[in-house]
Amino acid sequence: MTSTQGWVKRLGFRRWKALHRLAYLAGVLAIFHFVWRFKTALLEPVIAGATLFVLLAIRLIARRATAPRLGAKVSAE
């Protein structure tokens, strides 16, 4: 919901970015909370944790693929 251009403009880029980083943290903390709360039912948090890990790994790989390399020469066209 907050990933639209309108919300980025309303919140400002810095606040929008902070909100999304907090959302990632909330996801991880929710999984830990689920494990601590229901110690016997571990299948659901393991599946949720694996899903979250895969999604965050995909984001990290995509970010690294598009990020400029340190020391890379920039061509002036």
C-alpha atoms as one frame of an Amber mdcrd trajectory, in Angstrom:
protein
   0.000   0.000   0.000   2.794   2.452   0.808   4.853   1.571  -2.264   3.031
   3.898  -4.638   4.632   7.057  -5.964   1.947   9.104  -4.207   2.946   7.770
  -0.800   6.625   8.262  -1.524   5.876  11.913  -2.306   3.619  12.337   0.756
   6.071  10.785   3.185   9.257  11.988   1.562  11.861   9.506   0.400  13.744
   9.298   3.717  10.619   8.575   5.779   9.314   6.155   3.172  12.610   4.249
   3.194  12.619   4.135   7.008   9.048   2.807   7.000  10.011  -0.030   4.682
  13.060  -0.935   6.737  10.852  -1.075   9.830   8.459  -3.365   7.952  11.292
  -5.836   7.327  12.233  -5.723  10.999   8.590  -6.235  11.998   8.409  -9.362
   9.837  11.467 -10.892  11.472  10.279  -9.972  14.976   6.821 -11.405  14.264
   8.361 -14.770  13.425  10.426 -14.747  16.630   7.324 -13.779  18.606   5.351
 -16.637  17.073   8.070 -19.136  18.025   8.276 -17.820  21.603   4.491 -17.743
  22.009   3.677 -21.158  20.534   6.692 -23.338  21.214   4.962 -26.543  20.088
   3.720 -25.417  16.656   6.980 -24.769  14.827   5.985 -25.662  11.272   4.212
 -22.362  10.556   7.003 -20.055  11.783   9.624 -22.138   9.973   7.666 -21.815
   6.712   7.081 -18.094   7.315  10.740 -17.563   8.207  11.942 -19.423   5.126
   9.566 -17.423   2.930  10.722 -14.143   4.457  14.359 -15.164   4.065  13.888
 -16.042   0.385  12.048 -12.775  -0.344  14.657 -10.648   1.432  17.464 -12.568
  -0.290  15.878 -11.871  -3.679  15.686  -8.160  -2.816  19.312  -8.131  -1.679
  20.539  -9.913  -4.805  18.535  -7.585  -7.052  19.864  -4.554  -5.197  23.456
  -5.713  -5.525  22.980  -6.459  -9.212  21.829  -2.899  -9.913  24.163  -1.095
  -7.500  27.239   0.581  -8.982  30.496  -1.186  -8.165  33.119   0.546  -6.042
  35.947   1.769  -8.178  33.993   1.274 -11.383  34.656   3.824 -14.087  31.666
   5.914 -15.085  31.519   6.766 -18.744  30.539  10.306 -19.670  28.169  10.106
 -22.609
